[in-house]
Amino acid sequence: MITIFCAFCAWGILLFTICSVWRTLSKGTNYVKMLHQIPCTGCEYFTNDYRLKCTVHPKKACSLEALGCIDFEMKTSCCNATQTGRRKPY
């Protein structure tokens, strides 16, 4: 009788562990999918500098608060350094 009880407990613990791992992976993938929706890297105001990531909303840049940014402008060139303007002579 005790053998059946121990086997039942072992299978229950194993099933609980598998369900817990599955739930954690599911939540993790959903969170990563949400992070990939942050539009900052494709915005004109994104500087790609760790000191000032965005010139309009520096505290919101690259965070979940930036998901609904009303100042988002699609980047017109591949890098801010290639924009037209005065160039410094070297």
Biopython code that builds the backbone (N, CA, C, O; Angstrom):
import numpy as np
from Bio.PDB.StructureBuilder import StructureBuilder

atoms = [
    (1, "MET", "N", (0.820, -1.192, 0.000)),
    (1, "MET", "CA", (0.000, 0.000, 0.000)),
    (1, "MET", "C", (0.870, 1.264, 0.000)),
    (1, "MET", "O", (0.587, 2.218, -0.725)),
    (2, "ILE", "N", (1.923, 1.263, 0.814)),
    (2, "ILE", "CA", (2.787, 2.444, 0.882)),
    (2, "ILE", "C", (3.559, 2.629, -0.413)),
    (2, "ILE", "O", (3.894, 3.760, -0.765)),
    (3, "THR", "N", (3.851, 1.551, -1.134)),
    (3, "THR", "CA", (4.560, 1.641, -2.405)),
    (3, "THR", "C", (3.706, 2.374, -3.438)),
    (3, "THR", "O", (4.216, 3.199, -4.196)),
    (4, "ILE", "N", (2.428, 2.078, -3.466)),
    (4, "ILE", "CA", (1.520, 2.739, -4.400)),
    (4, "ILE", "C", (1.419, 4.225, -4.067)),
    (4, "ILE", "O", (1.414, 5.071, -4.961)),
    (5, "PHE", "N", (1.338, 4.531, -2.779)),
    (5, "PHE", "CA", (1.258, 5.932, -2.346)),
    (5, "PHE", "C", (2.529, 6.697, -2.744)),
    (5, "PHE", "O", (2.436, 7.823, -3.231)),
    (6, "CYS", "N", (3.696, 6.111, -2.547)),
    (6, "CYS", "CA", (4.961, 6.769, -2.901)),
    (6, "CYS", "C", (5.068, 6.953, -4.413)),
    (6, "CYS", "O", (5.540, 7.991, -4.877)),
    (7, "ALA", "N", (4.639, 5.962, -5.178)),
    (7, "ALA", "CA", (4.670, 6.083, -6.639)),
    (7, "ALA", "C", (3.720, 7.192, -7.095)),
    (7, "ALA", "O", (4.057, 7.972, -7.986)),
    (8, "PHE", "N", (2.554, 7.260, -6.497)),
    (8, "PHE", "CA", (1.591, 8.310, -6.833)),
    (8, "PHE", "C", (2.157, 9.689, -6.509)),
    (8, "PHE", "O", (1.998, 10.620, -7.298)),
    (9, "CYS", "N", (2.807, 9.832, -5.369)),
    (9, "CYS", "CA", (3.417, 11.116, -4.985)),
    (9, "CYS", "C", (4.555, 11.486, -5.944)),
    (9, "CYS", "O", (4.694, 12.649, -6.322)),
    (10, "ALA", "N", (5.357, 10.511, -6.332)),
    (10, "ALA", "CA", (6.465, 10.781, -7.250)),
    (10, "ALA", "C", (5.938, 11.243, -8.606)),
    (10, "ALA", "O", (6.464, 12.197, -9.179)),
    (11, "TRP", "N", (4.909, 10.580, -9.123)),
    (11, "TRP", "CA", (4.328, 10.996, -10.402)),
    (11, "TRP", "C", (3.663, 12.369, -10.287)),
    (11, "TRP", "O", (3.709, 13.165, -11.226)),
    (12, "GLY", "N", (3.051, 12.642, -9.143)),
    (12, "GLY", "CA", (2.431, 13.953, -8.923)),
    (12, "GLY", "C", (3.467, 15.074, -8.907)),
    (12, "GLY", "O", (3.256, 16.133, -9.498)),
    (13, "ILE", "N", (4.583, 14.835, -8.229)),
    (13, "ILE", "CA", (5.656, 15.830, -8.181)),
    (13, "ILE", "C", (6.248, 16.035, -9.572)),
    (13, "ILE", "O", (6.532, 17.169, -9.959)),
    (14, "LEU", "N", (6.437, 14.960, -10.323)),
    (14, "LEU", "CA", (6.961, 15.053, -11.682)),
    (14, "LEU", "C", (6.007, 15.830, -12.586)),
    (14, "LEU", "O", (6.445, 16.681, -13.360)),
    (15, "LEU", "N", (4.720, 15.549, -12.497)),
    (15, "LEU", "CA", (3.723, 16.262, -13.300)),
    (15, "LEU", "C", (3.668, 17.742, -12.923)),
    (15, "LEU", "O", (3.563, 18.602, -13.797)),
    (16, "PHE", "N", (3.739, 18.036, -11.632)),
    (16, "PHE", "CA", (3.751, 19.425, -11.177)),
    (16, "PHE", "C", (4.977, 20.164, -11.701)),
    (16, "PHE", "O", (4.870, 21.319, -12.112)),
    (17, "THR", "N", (6.136, 19.518, -11.693)),
    (17, "THR", "CA", (7.370, 20.136, -12.184)),
    (17, "THR", "C", (7.281, 20.417, -13.678)),
    (17, "THR", "O", (7.673, 21.492, -14.132)),
    (18, "ILE", "N", (6.768, 19.460, -14.441)),
    (18, "ILE", "CA", (6.637, 19.656, -15.886)),
    (18, "ILE", "C", (5.668, 20.797, -16.188)),
    (18, "ILE", "O", (5.939, 21.620, -17.063)),
    (19, "CYS", "N", (4.548, 20.854, -15.480)),
    (19, "CYS", "CA", (3.579, 21.940, -15.688)),
    (19, "CYS", "C", (4.177, 23.294, -15.320)),
    (19, "CYS", "O", (3.937, 24.286, -16.009)),
    (20, "SER", "N", (4.944, 23.340, -14.252)),
    (20, "SER", "CA", (5.575, 24.585, -13.821)),
    (20, "SER", "C", (6.593, 25.073, -14.848)),
    (20, "SER", "O", (6.637, 26.264, -15.157)),
    (21, "VAL", "N", (7.406, 24.169, -15.377)),
    (21, "VAL", "CA", (8.392, 24.537, -16.394)),
    (21, "VAL", "C", (7.678, 25.018, -17.649)),
    (21, "VAL", "O", (8.096, 26.008, -18.249)),
    (22, "TRP", "N", (6.616, 24.341, -18.057)),
    (22, "TRP", "CA", (5.856, 24.725, -19.246)),
    (22, "TRP", "C", (5.255, 26.122, -19.087)),
    (22, "TRP", "O", (5.313, 26.937, -20.007)),
    (23, "ARG", "N", (4.680, 26.390, -17.920)),
    (23, "ARG", "CA", (4.100, 27.708, -17.664)),
    (23, "ARG", "C", (5.154, 28.801, -17.675)),
    (23, "ARG", "O", (4.913, 29.882, -18.214)),
    (24, "THR", "N", (6.308, 28.545, -17.095)),
    (24, "THR", "CA", (7.392, 29.523, -17.063)),
    (24, "THR", "C", (7.904, 29.815, -18.470)),
    (24, "THR", "O", (8.131, 30.975, -18.813)),
    (25, "LEU", "N", (8.088, 28.786, -19.285)),
    (25, "LEU", "CA", (8.536, 28.992, -20.659)),
    (25, "LEU", "C", (7.491, 29.752, -21.480)),
    (25, "LEU", "O", (7.842, 30.590, -22.310)),
    (26, "SER", "N", (6.234, 29.465, -21.253)),
    (26, "SER", "CA", (5.168, 30.154, -21.980)),
    (26, "SER", "C", (5.142, 31.645, -21.629)),
    (26, "SER", "O", (5.033, 32.499, -22.509)),
    (27, "LYS", "N", (5.241, 31.941, -20.341)),
    (27, "LYS", "CA", (5.274, 33.352, -19.916)),
    (27, "LYS", "C", (6.512, 34.056, -20.459)),
    (27, "LYS", "O", (6.442, 35.216, -20.866)),
    (28, "GLY", "N", (7.633, 33.364, -20.465)),
    (28, "GLY", "CA", (8.876, 33.950, -20.963)),
    (28, "GLY", "C", (8.805, 34.269, -22.444)),
    (28, "GLY", "O", (9.246, 35.338, -22.867)),
    (29, "THR", "N", (8.255, 33.355, -23.243)),
    (29, "THR", "CA", (8.147, 33.615, -24.672)),
    (29, "THR", "C", (7.168, 34.739, -24.965)),
    (29, "THR", "O", (7.395, 35.529, -25.882)),
    (30, "ASN", "N", (6.085, 34.827, -24.202)),
    (30, "ASN", "CA", (5.149, 35.932, -24.395)),
    (30, "ASN", "C", (5.798, 37.265, -24.056)),
    (30, "ASN", "O", (5.553, 38.264, -24.732)),
    (31, "TYR", "N", (6.624, 37.290, -23.014)),
    (31, "TYR", "CA", (7.311, 38.519, -22.618)),
    (31, "TYR", "C", (8.337, 38.936, -23.687)),
    (31, "TYR", "O", (8.466, 40.121, -23.997)),
    (32, "VAL", "N", (9.049, 37.975, -24.235)),
    (32, "VAL", "CA", (10.036, 38.278, -25.281)),
    (32, "VAL", "C", (9.328, 38.788, -26.538)),
    (32, "VAL", "O", (9.817, 39.715, -27.184)),
    (33, "LYS", "N", (8.192, 38.200, -26.892)),
    (33, "LYS", "CA", (7.425, 38.680, -28.040)),
    (33, "LYS", "C", (6.984, 40.128, -27.825)),
    (33, "LYS", "O", (7.005, 40.930, -28.758)),
    (34, "MET", "N", (6.585, 40.460, -26.600)),
    (34, "MET", "CA", (6.176, 41.828, -26.298)),
    (34, "MET", "C", (7.368, 42.780, -26.388)),
    (34, "MET", "O", (7.221, 43.906, -26.863)),
    (35, "LEU", "N", (8.541, 42.343, -25.939)),
    (35, "LEU", "CA", (9.730, 43.188, -26.021)),
    (35, "LEU", "C", (10.149, 43.447, -27.461)),
    (35, "LEU", "O", (10.703, 44.503, -27.766)),
    (36, "HIS", "N", (9.892, 42.496, -28.346)),
    (36, "HIS", "CA", (10.250, 42.678, -29.750)),
    (36, "HIS", "C", (9.329, 43.664, -30.459)),
    (36, "HIS", "O", (9.600, 44.043, -31.598)),
    (37, "GLN", "N", (8.254, 44.084, -29.813)),
    (37, "GLN", "CA", (7.342, 45.057, -30.404)),
    (37, "GLN", "C", (7.736, 46.491, -30.072)),
    (37, "GLN", "O", (7.103, 47.423, -30.569)),
    (38, "ILE", "N", (8.765, 46.698, -29.245)),
    (38, "ILE", "CA", (9.215, 48.041, -28.907)),
    (38, "ILE", "C", (9.829, 48.673, -30.150)),
    (38, "ILE", "O", (10.790, 48.131, -30.696)),
    (39, "PRO", "N", (9.298, 49.809, -30.614)),
    (39, "PRO", "CA", (9.694, 50.353, -31.914)),
    (39, "PRO", "C", (10.914, 51.266, -31.896)),
    (39, "PRO", "O", (11.237, 51.848, -32.932)),
    (40, "CYS", "N", (11.589, 51.415, -30.799)),
    (40, "CYS", "CA", (12.626, 52.442, -30.660)),
    (40, "CYS", "C", (13.748, 52.343, -31.693)),
    (40, "CYS", "O", (14.184, 53.369, -32.214)),
    (41, "THR", "N", (14.218, 51.160, -31.997)),
    (41, "THR", "CA", (15.363, 51.038, -32.896)),
    (41, "THR", "C", (15.039, 51.463, -34.318)),
    (41, "THR", "O", (15.955, 51.751, -35.089)),
    (42, "GLY", "N", (13.777, 51.512, -34.685)),
    (42, "GLY", "CA", (13.402, 51.949, -36.023)),
    (42, "GLY", "C", (12.935, 53.389, -36.068)),
    (42, "GLY", "O", (12.373, 53.824, -37.073)),
    (43, "CYS", "N", (13.159, 54.139, -34.993)),
    (43, "CYS", "CA", (12.675, 55.517, -34.891)),
    (43, "CYS", "C", (13.772, 56.514, -35.277)),
    (43, "CYS", "O", (14.958, 56.271, -35.056)),
    (44, "GLU", "N", (13.360, 57.607, -35.839)),
    (44, "GLU", "CA", (14.281, 58.673, -36.248)),
    (44, "GLU", "C", (14.998, 59.295, -35.044)),
    (44, "GLU", "O", (16.144, 59.729, -35.166)),
    (45, "TYR", "N", (14.349, 59.341, -33.910)),
    (45, "TYR", "CA", (14.908, 60.003, -32.723)),
    (45, "TYR", "C", (15.793, 59.084, -31.884)),
    (45, "TYR", "O", (16.362, 59.530, -30.888)),
    (46, "PHE", "N", (15.921, 57.820, -32.261)),
    (46, "PHE", "CA", (16.760, 56.866, -31.535)),
    (46, "PHE", "C", (18.219, 57.108, -31.905)),
    (46, "PHE", "O", (18.571, 57.085, -33.085)),
    (47, "THR", "N", (19.068, 57.339, -30.910)),
    (47, "THR", "CA", (20.459, 57.698, -31.167)),
    (47, "THR", "C", (21.419, 56.514, -31.117)),
    (47, "THR", "O", (22.552, 56.630, -31.584)),
    (48, "ASN", "N", (20.999, 55.384, -30.567)),
    (48, "ASN", "CA", (21.843, 54.199, -30.425)),
    (48, "ASN", "C", (23.068, 54.492, -29.555)),
    (48, "ASN", "O", (24.123, 53.886, -29.744)),
    (49, "ASP", "N", (22.933, 55.399, -28.624)),
    (49, "ASP", "CA", (23.990, 55.740, -27.672)),
    (49, "ASP", "C", (23.453, 55.442, -26.278)),
    (49, "ASP", "O", (22.333, 55.841, -25.958)),
    (50, "TYR", "N", (24.218, 54.756, -25.449)),
    (50, "TYR", "CA", (23.718, 54.362, -24.138)),
    (50, "TYR", "C", (23.482, 55.546, -23.203)),
    (50, "TYR", "O", (22.733, 55.428, -22.233)),
    (51, "ARG", "N", (24.111, 56.680, -23.484)),
    (51, "ARG", "CA", (23.929, 57.852, -22.618)),
    (51, "ARG", "C", (22.625, 58.578, -22.907)),
    (51, "ARG", "O", (21.983, 59.075, -21.982)),
    (52, "LEU", "N", (22.224, 58.648, -24.161)),
    (52, "LEU", "CA", (20.970, 59.283, -24.554)),
    (52, "LEU", "C", (20.373, 58.439, -25.669)),
    (52, "LEU", "O", (20.723, 58.603, -26.838)),
    (53, "LYS", "N", (19.472, 57.538, -25.304)),
    (53, "LYS", "CA", (18.917, 56.625, -26.292)),
    (53, "LYS", "C", (17.925, 57.312, -27.213)),
    (53, "LYS", "O", (17.864, 57.005, -28.404)),
    (54, "CYS", "N", (17.145, 58.241, -26.667)),
    (54, "CYS", "CA", (16.129, 58.925, -27.462)),
    (54, "CYS", "C", (16.179, 60.407, -27.131)),
    (54, "CYS", "O", (16.279, 60.787, -25.964)),
    (55, "THR", "N", (16.110, 61.244, -28.161)),
    (55, "THR", "CA", (16.186, 62.681, -27.921)),
    (55, "THR", "C", (14.856, 63.265, -27.492)),
    (55, "THR", "O", (14.829, 64.372, -26.953)),
    (56, "VAL", "N", (13.750, 62.566, -27.709)),
    (56, "VAL", "CA", (12.430, 63.074, -27.337)),
    (56, "VAL", "C", (11.989, 62.547, -25.974)),
    (56, "VAL", "O", (11.549, 63.318, -25.121)),
    (57, "HIS", "N", (12.107, 61.236, -25.769)),
    (57, "HIS", "CA", (11.703, 60.599, -24.511)),
    (57, "HIS", "C", (12.849, 59.747, -23.966)),
    (57, "HIS", "O", (12.824, 58.525, -24.115)),
    (58, "PRO", "N", (13.838, 60.353, -23.349)),
    (58, "PRO", "CA", (15.013, 59.575, -22.912)),
    (58, "PRO", "C", (14.708, 58.554, -21.819)),
    (58, "PRO", "O", (15.390, 57.532, -21.747)),
    (59, "LYS", "N", (13.719, 58.788, -20.972)),
    (59, "LYS", "CA", (13.423, 57.838, -19.897)),
    (59, "LYS", "C", (12.569, 56.671, -20.380)),
    (59, "LYS", "O", (12.619, 55.590, -19.793)),
    (60, "LYS", "N", (11.799, 56.868, -21.422)),
    (60, "LYS", "CA", (10.925, 55.821, -21.944)),
    (60, "LYS", "C", (11.605, 54.940, -22.977)),
    (60, "LYS", "O", (11.113, 53.849, -23.263)),
    (61, "ALA", "N", (12.696, 55.369, -23.533)),
    (61, "ALA", "CA", (13.331, 54.674, -24.660)),
    (61, "ALA", "C", (13.700, 53.245, -24.305)),
    (61, "ALA", "O", (14.245, 52.978, -23.234)),
    (62, "CYS", "N", (13.403, 52.346, -25.203)),
    (62, "CYS", "CA", (13.734, 50.923, -25.094)),
    (62, "CYS", "C", (13.113, 50.258, -23.866)),
    (62, "CYS", "O", (13.659, 49.279, -23.355)),
    (63, "SER", "N", (11.998, 50.766, -23.391)),
    (63, "SER", "CA", (11.295, 50.151, -22.272)),
    (63, "SER", "C", (9.874, 49.824, -22.713)),
    (63, "SER", "O", (9.473, 50.151, -23.830)),
    (64, "LEU", "N", (9.122, 49.183, -21.842)),
    (64, "LEU", "CA", (7.742, 48.842, -22.176)),
    (64, "LEU", "C", (6.863, 50.080, -22.320)),
    (64, "LEU", "O", (5.821, 50.019, -22.974)),
    (65, "GLU", "N", (7.259, 51.191, -21.727)),
    (65, "GLU", "CA", (6.504, 52.432, -21.859)),
    (65, "GLU", "C", (6.555, 52.980, -23.286)),
    (65, "GLU", "O", (5.714, 53.798, -23.658)),
    (66, "ALA", "N", (7.514, 52.548, -24.078)),
    (66, "ALA", "CA", (7.679, 53.050, -25.442)),
    (66, "ALA", "C", (6.789, 52.333, -26.450)),
    (66, "ALA", "O", (6.823, 52.667, -27.634)),
    (67, "LEU", "N", (5.996, 51.362, -26.016)),
    (67, "LEU", "CA", (5.160, 50.614, -26.948)),
    (67, "LEU", "C", (4.151, 51.498, -27.675)),
    (67, "LEU", "O", (3.900, 51.279, -28.860)),
    (68, "GLY", "N", (3.575, 52.471, -27.017)),
    (68, "GLY", "CA", (2.587, 53.328, -27.652)),
    (68, "GLY", "C", (3.098, 54.733, -27.864)),
    (68, "GLY", "O", (2.339, 55.688, -27.695)),
    (69, "CYS", "N", (4.349, 54.894, -28.225)),
    (69, "CYS", "CA", (4.965, 56.211, -28.355)),
    (69, "CYS", "C", (4.279, 57.004, -29.476)),
    (69, "CYS", "O", (4.208, 56.552, -30.619)),
    (70, "ILE", "N", (3.777, 58.194, -29.126)),
    (70, "ILE", "CA", (3.070, 59.016, -30.109)),
    (70, "ILE", "C", (4.035, 59.822, -30.969)),
    (70, "ILE", "O", (3.628, 60.368, -31.994)),
    (71, "ASP", "N", (5.294, 59.908, -30.581)),
    (71, "ASP", "CA", (6.289, 60.666, -31.341)),
    (71, "ASP", "C", (7.119, 59.791, -32.268)),
    (71, "ASP", "O", (8.147, 60.239, -32.775)),
    (72, "PHE", "N", (6.698, 58.558, -32.500)),
    (72, "PHE", "CA", (7.472, 57.642, -33.339)),
    (72, "PHE", "C", (7.490, 58.138, -34.783)),
    (72, "PHE", "O", (6.445, 58.411, -35.374)),
    (73, "GLU", "N", (8.686, 58.249, -35.335)),
    (73, "GLU", "CA", (8.891, 58.616, -36.740)),
    (73, "GLU", "C", (9.766, 57.530, -37.348)),
    (73, "GLU", "O", (10.815, 57.192, -36.800)),
    (74, "MET", "N", (9.339, 56.991, -38.467)),
    (74, "MET", "CA", (10.118, 55.939, -39.124)),
    (74, "MET", "C", (11.476, 56.501, -39.544)),
    (74, "MET", "O", (11.560, 57.604, -40.086)),
    (75, "LYS", "N", (12.528, 55.737, -39.290)),
    (75, "LYS", "CA", (13.883, 56.174, -39.614)),
    (75, "LYS", "C", (14.026, 56.313, -41.132)),
    (75, "LYS", "O", (13.641, 55.416, -41.883)),
    (76, "THR", "N", (14.580, 57.441, -41.574)),
    (76, "THR", "CA", (14.704, 57.703, -43.005)),
    (76, "THR", "C", (16.026, 57.232, -43.576)),
    (76, "THR", "O", (16.130, 57.026, -44.785)),
    (77, "SER", "N", (17.040, 57.054, -42.740)),
    (77, "SER", "CA", (18.328, 56.550, -43.221)),
    (77, "SER", "C", (18.790, 55.462, -42.266)),
    (77, "SER", "O", (18.262, 55.326, -41.162)),
    (78, "CYS", "N", (19.773, 54.693, -42.694)),
    (78, "CYS", "CA", (20.211, 53.568, -41.874)),
    (78, "CYS", "C", (21.013, 54.002, -40.649)),
    (78, "CYS", "O", (21.192, 53.220, -39.716)),
    (79, "CYS", "N", (21.496, 55.245, -40.649)),
    (79, "CYS", "CA", (22.283, 55.720, -39.520)),
    (79, "CYS", "C", (22.176, 57.232, -39.441)),
    (79, "CYS", "O", (22.136, 57.909, -40.469)),
    (80, "ASN", "N", (22.130, 57.756, -38.249)),
    (80, "ASN", "CA", (21.976, 59.205, -38.075)),
    (80, "ASN", "C", (23.169, 59.975, -38.616)),
    (80, "ASN", "O", (23.028, 61.155, -38.939)),
    (81, "ALA", "N", (24.323, 59.365, -38.728)),
    (81, "ALA", "CA", (25.524, 60.058, -39.197)),
    (81, "ALA", "C", (25.469, 60.328, -40.696)),
    (81, "ALA", "O", (26.214, 61.173, -41.190)),
    (82, "THR", "N", (24.606, 59.632, -41.432)),
    (82, "THR", "CA", (24.548, 59.810, -42.880)),
    (82, "THR", "C", (23.541, 60.865, -43.311)),
    (82, "THR", "O", (23.343, 61.076, -44.508)),
    (83, "GLN", "N", (22.909, 61.523, -42.367)),
    (83, "GLN", "CA", (21.943, 62.549, -42.725)),
    (83, "GLN", "C", (22.658, 63.762, -43.308)),
    (83, "GLN", "O", (23.819, 64.026, -42.994)),
    (84, "THR", "N", (21.939, 64.501, -44.168)),
    (84, "THR", "CA", (22.544, 65.673, -44.804)),
    (84, "THR", "C", (22.708, 66.791, -43.791)),
    (84, "THR", "O", (21.950, 66.884, -42.826)),
    (85, "GLY", "N", (23.672, 67.613, -44.010)),
    (85, "GLY", "CA", (23.953, 68.718, -43.109)),
    (85, "GLY", "C", (25.425, 69.097, -43.219)),
    (85, "GLY", "O", (26.156, 68.546, -44.043)),
    (86, "ARG", "N", (25.851, 70.028, -42.396)),
    (86, "ARG", "CA", (27.261, 70.460, -42.431)),
    (86, "ARG", "C", (28.146, 69.361, -41.892)),
    (86, "ARG", "O", (27.838, 68.733, -40.879)),
    (87, "ARG", "N", (29.223, 69.141, -42.566)),
    (87, "ARG", "CA", (30.192, 68.151, -42.133)),
    (87, "ARG", "C", (31.424, 68.861, -41.621)),
    (87, "ARG", "O", (31.825, 69.893, -42.159)),
    (88, "LYS", "N", (32.013, 68.323, -40.604)),
    (88, "LYS", "CA", (33.239, 68.890, -40.063)),
    (88, "LYS", "C", (34.422, 68.507, -40.950)),
    (88, "LYS", "O", (34.541, 67.348, -41.346)),
    (89, "PRO", "N", (35.281, 69.442, -41.262)),
    (89, "PRO", "CA", (36.480, 69.066, -42.019)),
    (89, "PRO", "C", (37.457, 68.323, -41.108)),
    (89, "PRO", "O", (37.606, 68.661, -39.934)),
    (90, "TYR", "N", (38.092, 67.348, -41.643)),
    (90, "TYR", "CA", (39.037, 66.560, -40.847)),
    (90, "TYR", "C", (40.435, 66.960, -41.075)),
    (90, "TYR", "O", (41.347, 66.389, -40.477)),
]
sb = StructureBuilder()
sb.init_structure("model")
sb.init_model(0)
sb.init_chain("A")
sb.init_seg("    ")
for serial, (resi, resn, name, xyz) in enumerate(atoms, 1):
    if name == "N":
        sb.init_residue(resn, " ", resi, " ")
    sb.init_atom(name, np.array(xyz, "f"), 0.0, 1.0, " ", f" {name:<3s}", serial, name[0])
structure = sb.get_structure()
